[in-house]
Amino acid sequence: MKVQERQEGKWRILGVAGRVDSFTAPQLEAAFKQLIDNGDNWLKLDLSGVEYLSSAGLRVLLATLKATRALAGDLQLHSPRDNVRNALEISGFSGLFTIDGPDS
């Protein structure tokens, strides 16, 4: 899994490529934690490069959403592929997150 970071206005955007599974989810969790610890609480996750999202990845998303909202921020999801969007919908996460991008 590769993680890239950029800023757009108040939003810190993480671009992720590859699989987010039990092996790579800790890396994503650490990246989010570092951002939040540095005062970034308006986060977007660009999922356009994510091929697979497991329950471990979903757990990281939920924990990060709770952390950002506790600081009056947010975590939004951007451009998930169809299979990732399906995982978000089946898990009920599509009702928790703002999801933008193609097919929103």
N, C-alpha and C positions, 0 to 999 in steps of 0.2 A: 504494500500500500504506500502510495506517495501522498504527501500533504504539502500543499502550497498555500501561502497566505498573502492577502492583499487588503487594502483599506478602500472603502467607497463611502465617503461621508462619515456618518457615525457608525457604519457597519464594518466590522472586521469579518472578512470572508475567507473561509477555509475551502480550498478546492481539494477534493480527495479523489484518487484514482486507484482502482484495483478492488480488492475484496475487503469488506469490513466484517471480520469474523472473530472467533475467540482468540486467534493468534494476533490479529492486528488491532482489535478494539482498544487494548491498553495504550497503544501509540496514539490513537485518536483522543482517548480520554486524557492523556498527558498533555496533548496540544491544547485541548479546551481548558484544562486546569491552569496551564501557564497563562493563557490569555485572560482568564477570569482573575487570576492572582495579580495580573498586571493592570487590572482596572477595565478591561474590555468586557462589557456585559451586553453589547448589541452584536450578536453573532449570526452569520449566515453560513450554512454548509452547502456548498455546491456539490451535488450528488451526480452530476452528469457523467463523471468518469467512474462511478461505482458500479461494478459488475454484479455484486452480491452483498446483501446486508443480512446478517444473522441476528439471532436474539441477543447476542452479546453486543452487537452494534446498536440495537434498539435500546438496550439498557443504558449505554453511554449517552444516546440522544436524550432519553428521559431525564437522566441525572443532570445533564447540562442544561436542559430546559428549566428544571427546577432551580438550579443554581443561578441562572441568569435572571429569572423572574423574581427570585428572592432579592435581587439587587436592582429591581425596577428596570430590567432589560428584557431581552427576548432571544430566542434561537429560532431562526426560520430556515426552511429547507428549500433548495433551489434545484430545479431541473432533474428530478429523479428519472431514471430509465423505467420502462414499464414494469419490469420484474421487481424493482425496488419500490416503486409506487404501490404495486400489489401487496408487498410485504407490509408497507405502512398502513394500507387500508385494512388488510386482514387483521392486523394487530390492534386496530382502533387508533393508531397514532395519527392518522390523517385528520382526525377531529381535534387533536391537541396542538398541532403545528400549523403555521401558515406555510403553505407549499406553493411556490410560484414556478414559472417556467413553462416549457411546452406541455400541452395537454392539461393545464391547470383548470 
